[in-house]
Amino acid sequence: MRAVIYEREGPASEVLRVTEIPRPEPGPGEVRVRVSFSAVNPTDWKSRSGATARRIDQFQVPHHDGSGVIDAVGEGVDEGRIGQRVWLWMAAAGRPWGTAAQWSVVPEWQAVPLPDRCSLELGASLGVPALTAHRCLFADGDLEGRTVLVAGGAGAVGHFAIELARHRGARVVATVSTPEKADLARRAGADLVVNYREEGALERIRAFTDTVDRVVEVNLAANLTMDLGLASPETVVSVYAIDTPDPVLPVRACMAANVTLRFVLLYGVPPAELHRGVLEVGRALEAGALTELPVHRFPLDQCAAAQDAVQAGAVGKVLLEIG
């Protein structure tokens, strides 16, 4: 099969290559998926570059998320799943068979049924972003009648955080940096969208709500002052990304706010909680609560360009179209 692989870490153009490798066969409890779309997330280019290095056994097919159709099952898996449209998540976590290939093999619970009404593009876009958003929002209880602040409301995690929070009965404030991103956050359903670069951003939010119950935080170093300004003793700030130097934590201010800081990385989330997230994202999908971001399509042999686009901050979702 045709696949993108890398055998060492480094720049995308130097280490990623398209080659022929044997098609994997599913083992016990596994399914094989003929991949239609492979999604690129920041975690993918960070692993490949060595920024978050992981062990490579011979080679690694990159990308955690994707969508396609099950075409073979291993021992112990219901053969009725053959032909099922699915979305894939964390395919490359501790395994060589990421989604940047014609086929991928995963444990069957990591191939989740995709409702007929949902496009394969939407299915490929879920995975890491939707499950991260779910963990940030619901690890500390439900949100019915509560208020959520989503920092970076136009990113993939932010997009699904807005939609999942609204689906579960929360009001949502989103912060963004450009008019284009503001439009995306509004379309996702945010009740209030604020450009954090504009003067008076915090005051605009305070005119809408005195405090927020949950913060889905993409940049703690830049946003902690705003987060604390909206915090109450019930507030949980869930941090899922770090692209800047570690912040100096104002411990006294955090104590005064009685704020709770939660840090989220899917690789370490307990399996039972991951399973809950998969089920609840699936229910939201069935209910029509989750929608696509703008899609940037690349062919398989332009995987390096696709990863570079994500690293450069492409607005929307970058997908490899496997064909």
Secondary structure, 3 states (H helix, E strand, C coil): CEEEEECCCCCHHHHCEEEECCCCCCCCCEEEEEEEEEECCHHHHHHHHCCCCCCCCCCEECCCEEEEEEEEECCCCCHHHCCCEEEECCCCCCCCECCCECEEEEEHHHEEECCCCCCHHHHHHCHHHHHHHHHHHHCCCCCCCCEEEEECCCCHHHHHHHHHHHHCCCEEEEEECCHHHHHHHHHHCCCEEEECCCCCHHHHHHHHCCCCCEEEECCHHHHHHHHHHCCCCCCEEEECCCCCCCCCCCHHHHHHHCCEEEECCHHHCCHHHHHHHHHHHHHHHHCCCCCCCCEEEEEHHHHHHHHHHHHCCCCCEEEEECC
